[in-house]
Amino acid sequence: MAVVVAPQQVPIPKARGERPWGAWGLRTIALVYLALMIVVPLSAVVAEGLSGGLGGLWHDLNKFSAQGALFLTLWTGAIMTVINVVMGTLTAYVLVRYQFPGKALLNAIIDMPVAIPTLVSGLMLVILLGPQEVIGKWLDAVGIHIIFNWPAIVIALLFTTFPLVVRAVQPVLEELEIDQEEAAYSLGATQWQTFRHVMLPALRPAVISGGLLTFARALGEFGSIVLVAGNLPGKTLTAPVYILGEIESGSPRSASAMSLVLLTISFVMIILLDWLQRRRMARRD
């Protein structure tokens, strides 16, 4: 008697492009989360800032304290960005091209300003450079006033944003072949000539990206600034601290107007940063 064996059903593999939650499942979740966390809050700030129309926006931004706060934020952020671009690039070069005791520790310490709360950063500067401290007393005696003045703002911004340029430049330096530098040295080029003509063209997109990210980050710095600046309108009051003051005084429209300006500048910085990153990736390909 013949035995009939039923054919086994072989599972048909799913198509490679099929998603476990359907074509729009994951995308819907991601878009809804993006809307709730970013788009809706930004829209609320824009709506409040423009609630009085363009005339109301101009009136809110034309105040003496608002203009001074915005101007102070921009020029101190610009000074800090220039310093951080130079020193951050130099630090990244040292970390990549040199070997020395404690290099791993230094590489880890560079990220500390990102992990430390910004209020703690401001407190450290007050303890170090305050008028009642040893260094602060000596500086005041020679006529140099740092804490509760604009130099304290620049120093606080330098501390909180320093890792950004280093971490933007360091990976690019690690990818550069050292053979090109050695060839330039063999042809009689100095270290500065080698850096300027061989390394800088390759580093320029990363340096600019780090600088843009640093400047955009500085626009919204609050925690360290509020402790060291003095917060005098027209002198040492920055835009983020001005926004807090307007909220506390019951003027949310003025606070939103200033926030709208900072958001616009930061958005332009992010667009430029994205364009530079796309351009760098296109060059690699």
N, C-alpha and C positions, 0 to 999 in steps of 0.2 A: 504493500500500500504506500503510495507516494505521499510524502509529507510536503505540504505547501508552506513555504516560509514567506510571511508577509514582508514586503520590502520596508526597510527602515526609512523613516522620514528624515532626510538630511536638512538641518536648519539652514535656511537661506540667509547669508550674511546681509546685514543692512547696508544700504548704499553709503558710500563714504561721506557724502554731503549731508546725510540725514542727521538731525540733531535730536537729543533725547527728549527735549521739551517742545518739539515743533520748530517751525521756521522762525517764529517771532517770540517764543517763550523767554529765552534769556535776554534777547534784545529789549523786550518790553520791561523786564525787571530792571535792567541797567538804565534805561531811559527814564523810567519813573523815579528811580533813586536819584539820578542826576538832577531831575527837575525839582525834587523835594529838597535836596541838600544844597543846590547851587542856584538854579534858575529862579525858583520862587523867592528866596531871600534877596537876590540881586534885583529882581523885578520890584520887590517892595521898596528897596532903597531908591531905585530910579523913580518910581511913582511918587514917593514922598518928596524927593528932591525937586521934581518937576510939578508938584501940586499947585504951585503959584505961577506956573507958566515960565517962559524964558525970562520975563521981567522979574519975577520973584526970585528965580535962580541967580540972576545977575545982582539983585539987591542983596541977597544973602552972602554972595561971594565978594561983594564990593565993600564989606565992612573992613575997618582998619585992622581989627584983630584977625579976621579971616585971611586977608591979603598977607599980613605979616607971617602968619602961621604957615601958609602955603609956600611962600617964598623961602622961609627958613628951612622948611622940610626939603625943598628941591635943591638948594645950594649946599646944604650940609650933606645931603645924600650924594650929590655929585662929587664933592671933595672926598668923601669916604670911598666912593666907587673907584676913583682914580688911584687912591692909595692901595686899596685892596687888590686891584688889578695888577699893579706892579709887584706888591709883596706876595700876593697869592701865587702869581706865576713863578716868582723866584723860589718860594717855598716848595712848590710842586717840582721844580727843576732839581732842587737839592734832594728831595725825597726819592726821585727816580734815578738820578745820575750819580749819586754819591753813596758810599757805605760808611757808616760811623756808629759808634756805640750809642745805644738808646734810640736808634732810628724807628724801631717798631713802636716804642712808647710814644715818641713824638707823633708818629702817624695816627695813633689812637687819640692822643690829646687834641689834635686838630678838630675832631668832631665834638669835643666837649661843649662849645658854645651852643650847639644845636640842642643838646640834651639838657642843658641847664635852663631852668625857668628864667625868663628875661627879667623878672623882678629881682631874682637873686643876682643876676649880672649887674643890675643897677646898684644893688646894695654893696656888692664887692667894690665897685668904683667909688662909692661914697666912703666906705671904710678905708680905702687905699688913698684917695685924693681929697677927702673932705677937709674943710678949713680947720677942724679940730685935731686932725691927724698929723703925724710927723712930716710926711711928704707935703701934705696940703699947707701946713704952716710955713714950711720953707719956700714953697712956690709963691704963696701970698706975700712973703717978706721981700721977694725979688720982683714983685709986681705981676706975677703970672697967676691969673684966676681961672681955674679950670671948672671945678664943680659949680653948678648953678650958672653956667655960662655956655656959650656955643661950643667951645672945645670939648666939653663933657658930652655933648650930643654926638659929635664926630667920633669920639673914643668909644662910646657905647655902641654906635652903629658898626664901627670897625670890629669890635669884639663879637657881636652877635651874627655878623654876616661873613666873617673871615673864611669859614670852611667852603663857602659856595664857589669861589673862584678856584681854590685849590682842587676841589673835587671835579671841577669841570675841565681843568687843564691836565691833571695827573693822568687820566686814562689815555689821552692823546699822546702825551710824552712817552708813555710806556710802549705805545705802538710804533713810535718812530725808530727807525733803524739807526744805530750808532755809527754805522759804517759811513754815512754821509758826513757826519761831524768829523770823523777821523780823516776822511779824504780832504775836507776843507783845511784841517790843521796841517796835513802833509803838504798842502799847496801854499802854506805860509799865512793862512788867515788867523787872525786873533780870535779870542773867545767871543768878543763882542761882534766881530764881523761874521763869525760862524752862526751865532744866535740870530743876528739880524737877517742874514741872507739865506740861511739854510733852515733854521728851526721856526722862526717867527711866521713865515708864510703858512706853514702847516698848523701852527698853533693859533693863528689869528681868529678863526671861527670859534674855537673853544674859549679863547680869552674874551671875545666880545660877548659870547653867550653867558659866561660867568659874570661879566660886568653888568649886563642887562638884568640878570636874575638878582644880583646883589642890589642894584638900584631899586628894582620893584619891591624887594623885601624890605628895604629901608623905608619906603613910603608908609608902610603900615606899622612900623615898630612903635610900641607903646610902653611895655613894661619897664625896660631899662631907662627909657627917656624920662618918664614921669618922675623918677627919683633923683635924677642928676641935672635936669635942665633948669629948674627954677620956675618955669612955666609963667613967665611974665609976658602978657600980651604985647605983641610988636617987637619983642626982644628975644625971649627964649621959649616961646610957646610954639610947639610943633602942631602940625595938622591933626594927628591922631589924638593928642591931648586936648586940642581945641574941640574936637568932636565930642569927647566926654563932657567937657564943660558945657557945651550947648545942650546936651541931653539932660544934664543935671539942672540946668536953668530953665527947662521946659520949652526948648526950641528944637524939636525934632526935625523940622524942615531945614533949618540952617545946618544941623549936623548931617542930614542926608545930602544937602548940596555939596558940602565939602567932601563927603564920602563919594559922591558921584564923580568929582574931579579926580580923586585918587584912584577910583576904579577905572576910569577912562585911561589914565596914564599907565596903570598896571596892565590893562588889557592890551594897549599898544606894545608894551614891553614883551608881553607873552607872545603876541603875534610875530614880532621880530625874532624872538627866540625860536619859535617853531619854524620860521622860515630859514633861519641859519642852520638848524638841525637837519632839516630836509635837504638843504643845499650840501651840507657836509656828507650826508648819507649818499646823495647822488654822485658826489666826487669819488667816494669809495667804490661804488658800483662801476 
